[in-house]
């Protein structure tokens, strides 16, 4: 019989096996921690730009009829260009949102960036990614990530085109009511990030991520959210866990949820328009990328507030667009 080794004795782990397991656990822990640190370092909160204007912008935004007239039946990116006598200029790319590197819009945006030579960049949302390069930026954050990565690469100042989160929460709560505002933001987050049936955990996460400023603490937990839903919205929308995408459209008059979302969208469009106008008037070369519906809705206001600018719009076809 050969000499027994420590590994031959059943149920008696050797020093080698204990050490190996400890090393493996340490390695896995380091990889997890490293991944978390890498993600936290790569994800950047992009600040908003304050606005100073007081023009009544809401009445001059395009309504649903204008929006439908401009975009109905069209599937290409919608682009607005402006050249102002102040020396400022705007390239406003209305995208169909994508995380697909092979989407022709991605190369179109990159090419437009290089030709336009912006002095300031504006992106939709409030998160950006730079150090990982364009590929990771698009896959993780779509067009906003692409804009952030381009600006980071070229040393161009980059901001969110959105209003400040706390300021926006206050305005939305004042225009509707805090519970309706917090509930709309929460269910929209869940709808965007999870498949039906929606879970209690997803609502808890949404309440944590979207309850900022005056909306923080409106719902203490998922149970409080559920109680609000059953009291206010279940009769016209059914159970939030099975909410269909059809009621999640920002329009007035059909459900309270849609009406609150419509107010949210209007507040965002007003702020975005102010930012664009003020930066162009200041002589900046503004490169902005956002969902194309916003460009269509803001177009009449941009024309009215930049009356001396040369403004053109078009649908870009193909990988490289038309220049």
PyMOL commands that set and color helices and strands:
alter all, ss='L'
color gray80, all
select helices_A, chain A and resi 6-8+15-42+58-60+64-71+104-116+133-154+165-175+178-193+200-210+213-215+222-232+234-237+240-242+245-247+256-281+292-305
alter helices_A, ss='H'
color red, helices_A
select strands_A, chain A and resi 43-45+77-83+89-95+120-123+127-129+157-160+285-291+310-316
alter strands_A, ss='S'
color yellow, strands_A
deselect
rebuild
show_as cartoon
